[in-house]
Structures are given as C-alpha cells and as structure tokens.
Amino acid sequence: MKVNFTETVLRDANQSLIATRMPIEKFREILPVLDKAGYYSLECWGGATFDSCLRYLNEDPWERLRTIRAACPNTKLQMLLRGQNLLGYKHYPDDVVRKFVELSVKNGIDIIRIFDALNDLRNIQVAVDQTLKSGAIASGAISYTTSPVHTLENYVKLCKEMKEMGCQTICIKDMAGVITPKETYDLVSAIKNALPDMPLILHTHCTTGMAFMSVIKAVEAGCDIIDTATSCFSGGTSQPATETVYDALEQMGYQIPINRKVLKEVNDFFKPIRDEYLASGLLKPKAMATDTDALTYKVPGGMLSNLMAQLEAMNALDRLDEALIETPKVREDLGYPPLVTPMSQMVGVQAATNVLTGERYKNVSKEVKAYLHGEYGKAPGKVNPELQKKVLGDEKPITCRYADLLEPEFEKTKAKLGDIAKCDEDVLSYIAFPQVAEKFFEARREKEENVAKYTIVEA
C-alpha cells in the first residue's frame, strides 16, 4: 500500500509553534529542495498565514504564494480555508467567497482544504463548488472532536454528504490532537468501509502525545495521506515528524514516494531557523511539550495559549485551572461545537469571562451572541435553552444559511477603494482584514515612493 505525505512546515507547523511569524526570506532558499522531496502536497497558505503576513511580516500574502508557486512547479500547493469564513472570523457573502477561491487557484493553489467550525456543510458548499469550477482539488475536512453528539455514524454521514457535494478527498482534521489510536482506527475504518474509493487524510497535532500512535493506526486502517512536519518543527502543538513517520512506515512495508535524502536536507536547513526562534523566545519550550490536559478539556494548543494570555493580561493567571474547568461546561451549553477557529476563541473567552466575573454569562461576548443567533450555522447538539432565552429574549434564532442574508460585497468594496487597491487581490485583502490591509497598503505606498526618490537621485 502507498502512503503519501503532506508537509506542513510552511503553514501549520509554523503557525502552531511560532504563531506564523516565519517570513518568506527565511525559507525562500529551500523551496526548490522541498519541490524535489516527493510530497503529495506542501501546505503553505491559508489558516493564519494571510493575517500574519499583512499584520506582522509586512508581506503581501498573494506575492508570497506566487513566490512559492514559481519555486515549486512540481509539487501541489495546498491551503486551509474556513468555508464561508474564508481566513477571517465572520461569514462573507458568496461573491467574496467565490472570488477568493478563484484568485487563490489563479495565484498557485492546487488543493483547498475546506472546513466549517460546526461541521455545518451549508457553510462549505459555495467554496467547494468554486474550487471545482476553478480547476483545483476540493478537500472536505471534518472538524474532529468528541462529545455525546459526535459519533462514528454522524461522521460517516458527513463524509457521504461531502462526497455528494463534490469533494474529491476527505480529511479528518483533529486540531486539538485529541484523537486516540483506537478512535483513529475505528473512524478511518468506518469511513473507508462506507467510501472505499475516497482518498482519506489524517491531520492531527502532537499536543497530547497521541499523534504518532494515531498516525500509524490510521495507515493500518487504510488512510491514504498524512500530514507531517519536518522533524525540527514537529512535536508539541505541531504535527508528527516527517522523517520518523517515514522510517516507521517504510519498515512496516508501506510504499512512500519520498526521497529520504531530501528530507534530511530540508530538516538541516530549518534547524538553525528553529534554534534562532528558540533563542529569541518566539518559540517557547512549552509549545514543544506534551500537554495531556487537552484530553480532558479538548482545548487546542493555540486556544490554551490565548486563554493564558487573556488571564495574564488581567493579572489572573492563577485562575487558569478554573477557566479550564469552565471551558467544557460552556461548550456543552453551546451545543458541543468543535474547538477550532473561531469557536475555540469564543468558548475560551466566554469561559474566562464567566470565571472572572464570578457569575456565569453575566457578560456575553458579541461573538457568542451571534452564534446563539445562528450566524455561524447550526450547533452540532442542543443549545442550553435558558442561555438562549437570556441572550436572545423572545427573538428566534435564524435557521437559514447566514450567508443567504448577506449582500454582495466585492464590487462595492472595489469601487470604494479605488486606486488604493492595485488589483483584485488587494480588494480581498481589505475585505478580510480592513484596518490591517490599510496599514499595509500605506506602508507599501511609502516604500515605493522612497524607492522612486532614490532612483531619481541616483540617476
């Protein structure tokens, strides 16, 4: 049996360990080598990379993608998309979703992994449809979690619906690293039995220490593709190590179409970069450690660090344990949403607020109010009716797909920006992150003017 690998060092490993702070200049040199490795795909865009490029790295995320594309002509490039949320934290109109997908493919993306935080498939249907129309591979992703309502039967049902929607591959997306080896084997087996010809992917994190074991059990159950990270950027809140998994599976007799010598060259390149981030403090040893609390609280590593930062800012870090105990209670009240962006942030903030105010739901965030109103989609389980009544009063939550209520936005925003936006990609950057994009555009303009003045003086 052949097993393929998706390498995550350019996106999720980088995002999980160093908050997506790796500028392209750090890894531009190694791109042609990555292209020779034989990966099924390079995950290099989407997720938080877009926001981080504009906000922290002073990079145009679209130019970053084009640079990677030019340097890696032989390897499929992959991105992560939050369905109707795109790369942000709210739902966007269908015209914006379609334009974003179209231009992502045009600028170099081959595979779009599309998920919805609530597994409400109404929220991925437009992105899937446009991905197919644009000629890319639509990979539907299950936001994996455990709860009384998240059963094997329901997961298989989701996969069947994704296939009917047009998804060409399916990914089990375990963002918190909580899937156990037995759960992995059972889930992969159930999906493969129902959809034997559908290529299946496992994406997990090493946060709880389960990932290496779960990856092996996934392959034994018939999983076709696994997400891994070059070893120096693996472990902790990142993915399992590419080389380690390669060696283990090869010894077990699996065919892996990867050049092992190239894997070493890739890792040797990234080692000093890893060490540099450790020395600067950006890469914290805690991020590379095992934290089994996530098995109890179902809290992803990024959510845990955000929760700690929130409490620390309020001089209340000593109340972290209380907030962690409150987190699954809030999650139950909200109908057991998977703790993935943006739900993880919403649940974590609300749990901390409940603890710090000393009264549950004394203050309810606007995001949780929007969730209870139905703006994020249908909750997986039953929402606490008392909480819904307290927040909404006599108002009924919406039951339609929220994007159906949104007016088209792309052309209107393009007209508003005028010459500020040099291209349609700029318009999308602004729609996704207006204030951040404005600052980036201004800094870009000033840089271009300075270059022009320098050129005139030199002449």
C-alpha positions, 0 to 999 in steps of 0.5 A, a space after each residue: 500500500 502507498 502512503 503519501 505525505 503532506 508537509 506542513 512546515 510552511 503553514 501549520 507547523 509554523 503557525 502552531 509553534 511560532 504563531 506564523 511569524 516565519 517570513 518568506 526570506 527565511 525559507 525562500 532558499 529551500 523551496 526548490 529542495 522541498 519541490 524535489 522531496 516527493 510530497 503529495 502536497 506542501 501546505 503553505 497558505 491559508 489558516 493564519 498565514 494571510 493575517 500574519 503576513 499583512 499584520 506582522 511580516 509586512 508581506 503581501 500574502 498573494 506575492 508570497 504564494 506566487 513566490 512559492 508557486 514559481 519555486 515549486 512547479 512540481 509539487 501541489 500547493 495546498 491551503 486551509 480555508 474556513 468555508 464561508 469564513 474564508 481566513 477571517 472570523 465572520 461569514 462573507 457573502 458568496 461573491 467574496 467567497 467565490 472570488 477568493 477561491 478563484 484568485 487563490 487557484 489563479 495565484 498557485 493553489 492546487 488543493 483547498 482544504 475546506 472546513 466549517 467550525 460546526 461541521 455545518 456543510 451549508 457553510 462549505 458548499 459555495 467554496 467547494 463548488 468554486 474550487 471545482 469550477 476553478 480547476 483545483 482539488 476540493 478537500 472536505 475536512 471534518 472538524 474532529 472532536 468528541 462529545 455525546 453528539 459526535 459519533 462514528 455514524 454522524 461522521 460517516 454521514 458527513 463524509 457521504 454528504 461531502 462526497 455528494 457535494 463534490 469533494 474529491 478527498 476527505 480529511 479528518 482534521 483533529 486540531 486539538 490532537 485529541 484523537 486516540 489510536 483506537 478512535 483513529 482506527 475505528 473512524 478511518 475504518 468506518 469511513 473507508 468501509 462506507 467510501 472505499 474509493 475516497 482518498 482519506 487524510 489524517 491531520 492531527 497535532 502532537 499536543 497530547 502525545 497521541 499523534 504518532 500512535 494515531 498516525 500509524 493506526 490510521 495507515 493500518 486502517 487504510 488512510 491514504 495521506 498524512 500530514 507531517 512536519 519536518 522533524 525540527 518543527 514537529 512535536 508539541 502543538 505541531 504535527 508528527 515528524 516527517 522523517 520518523 513517520 517515514 522510517 516507521 512506515 517504510 519498515 512496516 512495508 508501506 510504499 512512500 514516494 519520498 526521497 529520504 535524502 531530501 528530507 534530511 536536507 530540508 530538516 538541516 536547513 530549518 534547524 538553525 531557523 528553529 534554534 534562532 526562534 528558540 533563542 529569541 523566545 518566539 518559540 517557547 519550550 512549552 509549545 514543544 511539550 506534551 500537554 495531556 490536559 487537552 484530553 480532558 478539556 479538548 482545548 487546542 494548543 493555540 486556544 490554551 495559549 490565548 486563554 493564558 494570555 487573556 488571564 495574564 493580561 488581567 493579572 489572573 493567571 492563577 485562575 487558569 485551572 478554573 477557566 479550564 474547568 469552565 471551558 467544557 461546561 460552556 461548550 456543552 451549553 453551546 451545543 458541543 461545537 468543535 474547538 477550532 477557529 473561531 469557536 475555540 476563541 469564543 468558548 475560551 473567552 466566554 469561559 474566562 469571562 464567566 470565571 472572572 466575573 464570578 457569575 456565569 454569562 453575566 457578560 456575553 461576548 458579541 461573538 457568542 451572541 451571534 452564534 446563539 443567533 445562528 450566524 455561524 450555522 447550526 450547533 452540532 447538539 442542543 443549545 442550553 435553552 435558558 442561555 438562549 432565552 437570556 441572550 436572545 429574549 423572545 427573538 428566534 434564532 435564524 435557521 437559514 444559511 447566514 450567508 443567504 442574508 448577506 449582500 454582495 460585497 466585492 464590487 462595492 468594496 472595489 469601487 470604494 477603494 479605488 486606486 488604493 487597491 492595485 488589483 483584485 487581490 488587494 480588494 480581498 485583502 481589505 475585505 478580510 482584514 480592513 484596518 490591517 490591509 490599510 496599514 499595509 497598503 500605506 506602508 507599501 505606498 511609502 516604500 515605493 515612493 522612497 524607492 522612486 526618490 532614490 532612483 531619481 537621485 541616483 540617476 
